[in-house]
Amino acid sequence: MFAINLGDLAQDSQNHRFVHLLIRPVLDASKIVLAEPNKADGCAVVLACDDARAEAIVHIIRMKFSKSALRCYSNITKTGKVGKTWHRV
């Protein structure tokens, strides 16, 4: 599964409007996860689509934004299984 940081999405900038259009169809507001437990703004919303589509969305986001400008997370381990912890992608 993939998720995008809520605090970063809440920022109102011209660049983030592009992201809202991209992820709007696959957002599941009922699935909020604590991706970074040690941070006050560590909550993220899960992308409700298959992993291949979510990975493609994150790839497009990475072409425009750095990892710190718009934080995206995955809980897929190196072996391809779904893990319990989230890491930045």
Contacts in CASP RR format, 6 or more apart in sequence:
PFRMAT RR
TARGET T0000
AUTHOR 0000-0000-0000
METHOD contacts of the structure
MODEL  1
MFAINLGDLAQDSQNHRFVHLLIRPVLDASKIVLAEPNKADGCAVVLACD
DARAEAIVHIIRMKFSKSALRCYSNITKTGKVGKTWHRV
1 46 0 8 1.000
1 47 0 8 1.000
1 51 0 8 1.000
1 54 0 8 1.000
1 74 0 8 1.000
1 75 0 8 1.000
1 76 0 8 1.000
1 82 0 8 1.000
2 46 0 8 1.000
2 47 0 8 1.000
2 51 0 8 1.000
2 54 0 8 1.000
2 55 0 8 1.000
2 57 0 8 1.000
2 58 0 8 1.000
2 72 0 8 1.000
2 73 0 8 1.000
2 74 0 8 1.000
2 89 0 8 1.000
3 33 0 8 1.000
3 35 0 8 1.000
3 44 0 8 1.000
3 45 0 8 1.000
3 46 0 8 1.000
3 47 0 8 1.000
3 72 0 8 1.000
3 73 0 8 1.000
3 74 0 8 1.000
3 75 0 8 1.000
3 86 0 8 1.000
4 19 0 8 1.000
4 23 0 8 1.000
4 44 0 8 1.000
4 45 0 8 1.000
4 47 0 8 1.000
4 61 0 8 1.000
4 70 0 8 1.000
4 71 0 8 1.000
4 72 0 8 1.000
4 73 0 8 1.000
5 35 0 8 1.000
5 41 0 8 1.000
5 42 0 8 1.000
5 43 0 8 1.000
5 44 0 8 1.000
5 70 0 8 1.000
5 71 0 8 1.000
5 72 0 8 1.000
5 73 0 8 1.000
6 32 0 8 1.000
6 41 0 8 1.000
6 42 0 8 1.000
6 43 0 8 1.000
6 44 0 8 1.000
6 45 0 8 1.000
7 41 0 8 1.000
7 42 0 8 1.000
7 43 0 8 1.000
8 16 0 8 1.000
8 69 0 8 1.000
8 70 0 8 1.000
8 71 0 8 1.000
9 16 0 8 1.000
9 19 0 8 1.000
9 20 0 8 1.000
9 45 0 8 1.000
9 70 0 8 1.000
15 64 0 8 1.000
15 65 0 8 1.000
16 70 0 8 1.000
18 64 0 8 1.000
19 61 0 8 1.000
19 64 0 8 1.000
19 65 0 8 1.000
19 70 0 8 1.000
22 57 0 8 1.000
22 60 0 8 1.000
22 61 0 8 1.000
23 47 0 8 1.000
23 57 0 8 1.000
26 47 0 8 1.000
26 48 0 8 1.000
26 49 0 8 1.000
26 53 0 8 1.000
26 54 0 8 1.000
26 57 0 8 1.000
27 45 0 8 1.000
27 47 0 8 1.000
27 48 0 8 1.000
28 45 0 8 1.000
28 46 0 8 1.000
28 47 0 8 1.000
28 48 0 8 1.000
29 45 0 8 1.000
31 45 0 8 1.000
31 46 0 8 1.000
31 48 0 8 1.000
32 43 0 8 1.000
32 44 0 8 1.000
32 45 0 8 1.000
32 46 0 8 1.000
33 43 0 8 1.000
33 44 0 8 1.000
33 45 0 8 1.000
33 46 0 8 1.000
33 73 0 8 1.000
33 86 0 8 1.000
34 42 0 8 1.000
34 43 0 8 1.000
34 44 0 8 1.000
35 42 0 8 1.000
35 43 0 8 1.000
35 44 0 8 1.000
35 71 0 8 1.000
35 73 0 8 1.000
35 86 0 8 1.000
36 42 0 8 1.000
36 71 0 8 1.000
36 73 0 8 1.000
36 86 0 8 1.000
44 71 0 8 1.000
44 73 0 8 1.000
44 86 0 8 1.000
47 53 0 8 1.000
47 54 0 8 1.000
47 57 0 8 1.000
49 57 0 8 1.000
51 76 0 8 1.000
55 74 0 8 1.000
58 72 0 8 1.000
58 74 0 8 1.000
58 89 0 8 1.000
61 70 0 8 1.000
61 72 0 8 1.000
62 72 0 8 1.000
62 89 0 8 1.000
67 88 0 8 1.000
67 89 0 8 1.000
71 88 0 8 1.000
72 88 0 8 1.000
72 89 0 8 1.000
73 86 0 8 1.000
73 87 0 8 1.000
73 88 0 8 1.000
73 89 0 8 1.000
74 86 0 8 1.000
74 87 0 8 1.000
74 89 0 8 1.000
75 82 0 8 1.000
75 83 0 8 1.000
75 84 0 8 1.000
75 85 0 8 1.000
75 86 0 8 1.000
75 87 0 8 1.000
76 82 0 8 1.000
76 83 0 8 1.000
77 83 0 8 1.000
END
